[in-house]
Amino acid sequence: MKIKKIIIFTSLLLISVIQKMSAQSADTIVLNMQDVIRLAKDSSLTAFRCKNMYLANYWTFRNYKASLLPALSLNLQPVSYNRQLIRRYDSYSDMDVYRQQLSFSTGGGLSLTQNFLPFGGRFYVNSSIDYLRYFGDNTFNQYSTVPFEIGYVNEILGFNSLKWQRKIEPLKFEQAQAEYIYNTEKISQMAVTYFFELAKALDSYSNAKIQAENSQALLMIGKRKFEIASISKADLQSLELDVLNAQNAILNYEIQVKRASMKLISYLGLPKDTNLSVIIPEKPQKVVVDVQKALEMMNQNNYLIKEKTNNVVSAEMNLDKMNKSTRFNASVSASVGFNQQAETLRDSYKDPMRRDVVSVSLTIPLMDWGTGRGSRNIAKNEKDIAVSELQQKIQELEQDVVITSGELMVRYSLMESSYEALKIAEEVYNSNIEKFKNASCDIAVLNSSQQRLQNAQVEYISAMSNYWDILYNLRAMTLYDFEKSEKIQEDFNFIK
């Protein structure tokens, strides 16, 4: 990730050098909104945390998938030496006596197991060999072999955990994927917020410097006009006051730029000494949102709905477990194979004997003082709660999607009107400057138009920021790209 971060940072630095404006130094990194979003998704601490959260769920699901495959294991006991006194019955003396026993043993075996999903049981195939040597008055060797054994173990009427895992684990993984994409959209939303905070600060700072220059120029013109008695002393003092206010504004906006810049730099994970600037995007094209399509995508993709759905399935699993574990239960274990024992290894594989094992066990609760019924009722109530929470969450999200879709249209209209107001304010201000130079406009009118222009610029950037914020919020809720009319996907290329 560090190499990728360095590559992106270096490429952005090269692009910024090419695109730098005349008022900016060569070491300033100039980013547009998409650059900021890409860096945030790759390098921010929030992105790092989201990736690791997804990786934990990814490997959990991989472990589940692996558990469905056959498992082969080798079990060894390389050395076992035993020297101890043991109690034995002596028939001649009709009493128990203690005798020393010395033995050495070793052994091992192969075991192949496979879970059986339909019934929740487990098939197994075993093969093993053991060697035992006794020391003492009667020293002898003994080999015991099981060349082949196949068996099956299952609870006939019991709780089938494998069946429920088959339902729950894929749902959990889908939820993890949806949550990761949701978080990346929220990262984009936060990056856009910080981007426009810096954009507004930079624009206000730039306007303050322009206004300071204009105020200084108008003061010079005003002084010449005052010398010929074209304007009054009060008008000249008003121009001088404008110069002072403009200089103070530069200092205030410079502080705002530093704060907004540091917030964005910190969020993107860039070096603290980075000199950062941003390019305000063009007015975006209007995105028409089909509310029904948005609701459909929300119900399909929203991770909160997947989470609540998973809770319902988990509650159903717990209810099934309580129903079967607190009532009549039966289990069966059966195996068929061969075994043999001999004093030599070769003989231990000759003429193996048939080995059949069948075991059936029953569990019948006769008196539990109502604990079983209570456990079943608790599990049923938990399931009902999970179902109601799912329904409530769907209703809440549907309301949010409908409201957000309508708000997006309103925000776009406000952005368009703010853009038109900005254009008008620019024309009026430029016209009033020329009129003032020609003595056909007084100071009050000029200052008023200048203030309206500054307000219009701030309003337009704020309106654009609000629009993008709402759009990314809607994308996060639905995981749908309304600009491209397609579902938002991630390649998850960070998994190794």
Secondary structure, DSSP 8 states (H G I E B T S, - for coil): -HHHHHHHHHHHHHHHHHH--TTS-TTEEEE-HHHHHHHHHHHSHHHHHHHHHHHHHHHHHHHHHHHTS-EEEEEEEEEEEEEEEEEEEETTTTEEEEEEEEEEEEEEEEEEEEEETTTTEEEEEEEEEEEEEEESTT-EEEEEEEEEEEEEEEESSS--HHHHHHHHHHHHHHHHHHHHHHHHHHHHHHHHHHHHHHHHHHHHHHHHHHHHHHHHHHHHHHHHHHHTTSS-HHHHHHHHHHHHHHHHHHHHHHHHHHHHHHHHHHHHT--TT-EEEE------------HHHHHHHHHHH-HHHHHHHHHHHHHHHHHHHHHHHSS-EEEEEEEEEEEEEESSTTGGGSS-EEEEEEEEEEE-----TTHHHHHHHHHHHHHHHHHHHHHHHHHHHHHHHHHHHHHHHHHHHHHHHHHHHHHHHHHHHHHHHHHHHTT-S-HHHHHHHHHHHHHHHHHHHHHHHHHHHHHHHHHHHHTEETTTTEE-----TT--
